[in-house]
Amino acid sequence: MKRKIEIGHFLLPAIVLLAWPYYAFSQKLVAQVSKNKVMTGEVFQVNFSTSGNMTTFKAPSMAGFDVYSGPNQSTSVQIVNGNMSQTISCSYMIAGKKEGKYTIGAAVATINGNKAESTPITIEVVKGATSQQGQQSQNDPYGNDPNAQQQQQKQATAIPENDELFVRTYVSKKQLYLGEQIIVTQKVYSRLNLRNFQNIKAPGYTGFWSKDEKKTSFTSQYENLDGIQYVVVELSKTYLFPQRSGKLTIDPIEVDCIVRKQVKKNPSILDQLFGGAYQDVIAKIKSKPVTLDVLPLPEKNKPVGFTGAVGKFSCSAKLNHDKVKVNESINLKITISGTGNISLAEGPKVTFPEGFETYEPKVSENISTSGSVSGSKTYDYLIVPRREGNYVINDLAFSYFDLERKQYITLPSSELRITVEKGDAGSSTGASVYNPKNEIGQQENDIRYIKLGDLQLQTANEEFFGSGKHYLFLVLPLVLFLLFLGGRSYYLKSQGDVVAVKERKAARIAKKQLSVAEKLKAENKRDEFYSEVLTALNKYASHKMNIPVADLSKEKISASLAEKGVNNDTIQKLINTLNDCEYARYAPAAAEQDLNLVYNNTVELITKIEDESK
């Protein structure tokens, strides 16, 4: 029979819970486990934590488990931007006795004077891989077995386990109408040291019209999934609109994750001094496909002018003029706005009166993807009436399918009245008006009428010599020659000041040097990369302040930049960057900064100094 290790049950003493002036008033008791699927005899941790003032704590039922340690109490305090927060935790080290599914019950605590309970967690206990592993767990529940350590060291560069790193596809709904909007979110869950992503292969979304939400960077957050806390990164958010009914499948997303893992289980003293021995490995993960059920739009009561708009919309029509003369242009703007498949929606078909010359409308969109696809779509028609009279445009009704009401909505349009008056005699706009005498009207491809009115004619035998153009061409070469001499004199004068020339070329030389560092960054050559960045910064400081590289010092750099009006924070960032690069050259294993971040910060720093310097 296994012997339990009892450290002693104790409640969190009130003396530890001091009255912090700005403590968090959370009343939530969170339960987490390090694993929710373990082998018999395998030790894992269960932890109960809160950020509130916990005065009492009652442990849950742990039937089916051996308790090796606990309760182990810990308190952590963080001060960020002057705001103080604390977290109180109570943890246990336990192991499953035999195979089966067991439930760790709800813990009960008093937080900020109120009773709070944690969520029960189900643990699946499976048979151990070998009897040797079971014997190891009995002898040493913490896994400090030499053979196990050698096995872990061999697996240090292996691809991570699926339960530690995976990607999931979430959809806002799985049953929807044709043309209805859904949101597809791709999330990566990790319990490893996730460094970056590469080779992201997004789904093709066959059968859908898609609109991606713009993402400039990846942000991470914590999420509790089945009792296990993961670091979650949202890869993408896409808005989809199905283009056909039936069963449609969203293909899996594939992504390569760069994960940093420890190579040695027991690092040497030198490894410990420089942060341990680590290696970046690539883990290829792939989500599962998701099938959607797309329903066709109902045929009952479908309007004749329905063009496929699904969502919630409004429609307006407006003329820039309602009274014009013959051959003067008019603009008719029809604007559809709202939420839904607005990019796919078509405006109402307009029937213009006879005698109106029209062109294909200019279509413009103003689309937003913040939480949903919404915005406006405008059809701009150019109309030229060729006959005088009074006209009415009254067939601008717009129809769409309302998802909330599950019915078609038709938005009527008010009548648009246009009065066309006779054009002015002899004007260009009245030259090709409708001629009632001959009972013919000008059409788009007709022969133009003879131009009437005053004409500007030019004498055929006018002499060029002695004219204004003649004298202009004579003087122009002299003026250009004088401008060339002035420009050349200014250039030679500016190049004569060696100090000023070197200062102007400082940023260009530094960025040229950084181009070498960028190639080394792509090849992940950390030592050479930091060396090139340090050389670039030293050369930049030397040219900028006219100080030889051999005589450069951080004090001289600071003093010279201060004289040029550079901000103290910018100077300090430059000094810190020089120190980091020097440290990385002599202690490369301790420099774990992202090379992309170091490179981008260096370019931004040089640009900032150029902007601030006088």
Summary of the structure (lengths in Angstrom):
residues: 614
radius of gyration: 38.0
end to end distance: 80.3
largest distance: 124.4
contacts: 1718
relative contact order: 0.07
helix: 24%
strand: 36%
